[in-house]
Amino acid sequence: MPKRILCLNGPNLNLLGARPSQHYGQLSLPELEQKLIQEACGLEIELICRQSNHEGQLLDWLHASMNDGTQGLMINAGAYTHTSLALGDALEVLTYPIIEVHLSNVYAREAIRHHSYVAPHSSGQITGLGPLGYQLALRALNQLLS
């Protein structure tokens, strides 16, 4: 039976490919997700990819993941990473491994991006490696679940 991993992307990540490439690269979100799904298949992982610009929707997906067989989470919460207490509270109750991912190096950007409400609840954080960060998060979750 394949492992089930949820990949959540937050606000403005639907604009990948149109956002400044020096921070976010040139791939669109569907292109990035397709690459991840292909890799996940080779690892016998069922990868569920979702994106929303709405905080409440992200929270609803996290809540649902507690009862739908999800075994791991990779999350790029976008700006909510730095602002959402509610997101941190939702992550706090999850019992499976979480990897926080950011395309850009948030520590080389504005000071507000240096704090994460996701990090205290994560097994690890990958930042600044572009799309490779998602691939590494997928592999890390595969190892953590083995």
Disulfide bonds with the S-S distance in Angstrom:
none
